[in-house]
Amino acid sequence: MAAPLKVEFHFDFGSPNAYLAELALPAIEQRTGVKFDYVPVLLGGVYKATGNMSPAESLRGIKNKPEYNALETERFLRRHNITKFRMNPFFPVNTLALMRGAVAAEFEGMFEPYFRAAYHHMWVEPKKMDDAQVFRDAFLSSGLDIDRIIARAQQDDVKKKLIENTGSAVARGTFGSPTFFVGSEIYFGKDSLRDVEDEILAQSAAARRKSA
């Protein structure tokens, strides 16, 4: 029996493109029958390790490119019927606490509600989520036992896991967000989702032929 196809979504809550891409994943899961593994990575660590910079920095001062970037985002919103998205006025937000929280929530069996709340407070009702008080109040308003997650996030195993996730992603070819892996094939950016889906279908079909 062949092992199930491993499909991964590497994310950092600070990336608006990762937020937008994630909204399209449930439909891909439905059409293909796969489940994405959600892997928290620290985008600041990825940038540091690869010498990359955020789109906000790389687009600054370039004629026409930021406008085209905004146009592409509008097209993506329309294509996927995304209505809940607001640019965070505090962007860029330092996401270290958010991302350690994601690992802590995973360890505590609270990943799904934490993940949804974090994205809500970053890109639906955006807040300055690198302010400790704002962070705590936001998650409390979403009904999470955030003090438990904050305490867990201070533990060495959580910090180590986030560093490992980030280092491993870079070793496999990551340089930004969002990044997807279909088996060992890497795809970057929200606009690669159609290719991600094609690759899932191709690898699934190949696996079926092999086991037939």
Secondary structure, 3 states (H helix, E strand, C coil): CCCCCCEEEEECCCCHHHHHHHHHHHHHHHHHCCCEEEEECCHHHHHHHHCCCCHHHHCCCCCCHHHHHHHHHHHHHHHCCCCCCCCCCCCCCCCHHHHHHHHHHHHCCCHHHHHHHHHHHHHHCCCCCCCHHHHHHHHHHCCCCHHHHHHHHCCHHHHHHHHHHHHHHHHCCCCCCCEEEECCEEEECHHHHHHHHHHHHHHHHHHHHHHC
